[in-house]
Each structure stands twice: as C-alpha cells, then as structure tokens.
Amino acid sequence: MRQYHSTVIEMKNQVFIPESRIKKPASGEIQVWYASLDRPESRFQELLSQDERDRAGRFIFERDRTQYIVRRGILRILLGNYLGIEPGLVRINYGKNDKPVLADIYDSTEMHFNLSHSEGLAIYAFTGDREIGIDIEQIRDIPDMEQIFERFFSPRENEVFHILSESKRKEAFFNCWTRKEAFIKATGDGLSRPLDGFDVSLVPDEPARLLRIEGDTEEARRWSIQDLKPAFGFAAAFAIKGQISNVHCWRWAD
C-alpha cells in the first residue's frame, strides 16, 4: 500500500450550519472541522452528559472549563448530525488510554472520530471506516525546546533537527510534535508508545510522512499523515492507516 503524500491542506472558510444534515464520510474520505472555542457556553452545556459535566466541574480556571464545554458541545452537534440523532443523546465512551469513542451501540455505523485543541482553537476529524488521530498546537516559543527534542524524539529526528537553521527549528519542532501525537492517538497507544520509537518527517515545506515504526519501514508505508493549516500560527496533522481518497475541511460556525 503506497504512502499518501500531499502538500499542506489549508482549512476552507466554508461554514457548517448545525441545522443542516452532513453525510457520513465515504471509504477513504476524511472530514475535518475546526472551530473557535471563544463562545458562550450556555447553548452547549445542556448537550453534555453527566460525566462530561463532572469533568467540566473539575477545571480550576474558568476559561478552561468554558472551552471544554464548548468543544464537547460542538463534538456532540457534529456527531448528532452524522448519526441522525439529537446531540444530547449521543453516547460517548472512552477506549484505550482514555481515547473518546462512540458507544458500542453505534458499531454498525463504523464512524470514527478524534479531536484536539490548543489556545482556543479545536479541530475534529471523522472517518467512516478506520481509526484516526488528530493533533493541533499553537506554534510558540518554548525556552527548553532543544532539550525536549533531544530527550523525547528519535536520534534520526534529532539529526535532522540540528542541521536546520535556527529560523526553521520552531516550525520543525511543532511539525514533529503534531505528527507524532496524531499517530499515537490513531493507534490508541497514547504516551505508552515511546515517542522515540518511530520517525516522522519534520522539515518545513516538505511532505508529512511516517518514516519508520520501531525499525519497520514497510509498516510505516501503510500509514498516511497529512498536515493541516487551520489558522495562522498553528500546526496540525492527522494520521490514519491506509490510503486517503479525499480530505474535506470546513470551519464550524453558529
């Protein structure tokens, strides 16, 4: 199975109206939504399950609590549209390493999803046939960035990172981080899989690729990683096993 390569996908300024019906992704199709979390929580709180409300109540800071409620509410609106049911009735369970998944009663739909958030921006990915992982990070200054890279990332990635110019290292760091996070979220392994146990590409303006999984380049070729550009100053990527036929990206709006 060939590795899927492409340029960075810019997120379109096309909006999703919650009252409209969206179609389940076809085989090989990825549907990605992004949304600002700087919204009033009032319209979303009533959609949450008791478990989600309990989780919201454990946040120390008000902004964190509000953004959790908004991103889970938007997730429920999107899932409700895909499944054809009221958002508040969608049942979400937690799989390996606390990965959110649809409850077993929806197994026949073969719907899979993943989400991530950073600095007031959430991103969601949906597929109709395979597990997927997605990650987003705001590109920002990190004082100990090089030490983090040396400690957690692979020797091959470190070699590439340290030959880059200073001006490219910050973008390369977040390219590497989001691609790795997307992969371990797709597998469901989370941080139980060592980040230095697999290699990803990271050089700015070069295609996103999974290069090696614990020394196995053939297994790496069975995976697709795609960069996304949801907003200026953010890095994002999703990972999925197999080929991708289409990627559709939209902005969620009230």
N, C-alpha and C positions, 0 to 999 in steps of 0.2 A: 504494500500500500504506500503510495507516494506521500511525501511530506507536503503540506499545503504552504505555499509561500505567497505573500502579497505585501503591498505597501500598507502603511498605517491607514486605518479607516477613520475618516472624520465623521463625527456624530452629526446627523442632519438636524436642521432646525424645524423638523416636522413634528407636530404635536399629536398626542393621543388624548382624545376626549373620553373620559371614563364611561359615559353612557353608550358609547359605540361598542360594537362587538368585534373582537380581534380573533383571527384564525390561529389555530394551533400550528406551530412550526411543522413543515414537512420534513421528511427524512433528509438529514444533512443540512438543514436550514437552522440558522441561529438568529434569534430575535433579541436585540439588546435595547434597553430603555435606560435613560438617565434622567435624574430629577434633582432639583434643588430641594434641600430639606429645610430651608428657611421659610416655613409656612406655619400658620396657626395649627395647633394640634387638635383643636376641638372637633373637626369633621372626621378625624381618623381614630380618635380614642375609642369610640363606640364600636369600631370594627374589630378591635383586638380581643383575643381570647383572655381568659382569666390568667393563664400562665404568662402571657405577654404583658398584661397589666402589672403582674407581680414583678416581672423583670424590670419594667419601666420604673417601678417604685424604688428599686434598689440603686438607681443612679444618684450620685451625690450632687452633681451640678444640674441645674435646671435646663440648660441648653442641651446637654447630653440626653436628658430624659425626653425632651420635646422631639429631638431629632430621631431618637429610637422609635417613638410613637408614630411619627410621620413616615419613616421609611418602612416600618412594618405595615402601616395602613396602606401605603401605595402598593406594596407587595401583594397585599390581600385583594386590592382592587384589580390588579393585573391578573392574578391567579383566578379570581372570580370570573373575569371576562373569558379567560381561556377555558375554564371548566363549565361555564354557563350557570353559575350559582351565585348567591349573594356573598359578597366579600366576607361578611362576618361569620358565614357558615363554613368557610374553608378550614379544613383540619390540617395543621402543620405539625409534624413530629420532628424528632432530632435523631439523626443517624450517628455513624461513627464520628468520633471527635466533635460531637455537638453540631454536625452539619445539618441545617434545616432541610427537610424533605417533606413531600406530600405524604399524607397518611396512606396506609395500605389500601383503603377503600377506593383510591384513585389509580391503582396499579394498571387497570385496563387502558387508561389514557396515555400511559407511557410518557407523561410530562415530567421534565426535569428542570430544575432552576438553581440559580445561585445568585448571591448578591454581595455587594461590598460598599463601603462608604469611606469618605475622607473629607474632612474640613467642609462639611455642609453640602457635599455632593454624593448622591447614591447612584449606583449602577446595578442593573439587573440583567441576567441572561437566562433565556428559556430555550429549551430544545424539546423535540418530540420523540426522541429515540435513544439518547445517551446522557450519561452524567456529564456535567460541565462545571468548570470552576472559573471564577472571575475575580479580579482584584483591581483596585484603584488606589492611587496615592497622590497626594499633592507633592509636586517637586519643590523641595525646600532645602535650606541649609541644615546640615547635620554636623556638628563640630567634630565628632569622632567617626565620621563616615568611613575613612580608610581603615581604621581599626576594626569596625564592624565587618567590612568587606573581607578583611584578612581572616577574621575569626570564623565567619559563618559560611562563606562561599567557597567554591571549589578551587583547587590550585590552577586549573585551566582558566577559570573566570578571573582569578587574581592576576594571572599573567597578562591577559588581555586588558584588564582594567588599568594596570600600572604602566602600560605603554601608551595609553591615551593621554591627550593633552589635558591640562587642568580644567580647561573650559568645557570639556565633554564628560568629565567624570561624574558630575552630579546627575546628568540625564542618564548616563550608563548605569549608575547605581540603581535608580528607580526603574529602569528597563528590566534589569536583572531581578530586582525585588518583586515587581508585579508579575512577571512571567513565572517565577518560582512559586509564588503564592497561588497563582491561578492553577498551576499544575497539581500542587499538593491538595488543593481544595477539590479539584476534579476527581482525584483518586480517593478522596475521603481520608487520607492519611494525616492531614494536618501536620503539625510540627513533630509528630512521631517519626516522620521521614526526615533524616538529616538533610539540610539544605546543600551540603557539600557532596551529597551522594549522586547528584545529577547536574548536568551542564546545560545552560541556555545561552543563546546569543545575547549580546548586550550593547554592541557598538551602535551609537546613534545613527539613524538613517539607513541601517542595514535591516533586512527582514528578521522578524522574530522566529526563532527556531528552538526546538528541543534537540540538543546535540547528542546527549548520552544519558542513559539511565543505569547507574551502578555498573558502568563499563560496557553496557549493551547499546550499541548504536542502532541495531536493527529494531529493537523495541522503541527507541526514540523516534524512528521514522514513522511509526504507526500513530504518532500524535501530531496534532495541529495546534499551534499557538498563534494567536492573532492580536496585534496591537490595536488599540483604540485611542482616539483623541476626543474625549468628551468635552473638554474645555481647556482654555489656555492655562498652562501651569500645572497640568495633571498628566500623569502616566497611567495607563490602564491596559489590561490584556485579559483574554480568556484562553482557556485550554480545553481541548476535547479530544478524545481518542477517535481516530478515523479522519476521513476526508470531510471537507466542508463544501456544500454546494452553493449556498447563498448566505450572506450576512445582511440583516436589515437592522438599522439603528434609528431610534426615534427619541425625541425629548417628551417626557411626560409633563402635562400641564393640566391645571384645573379647567 
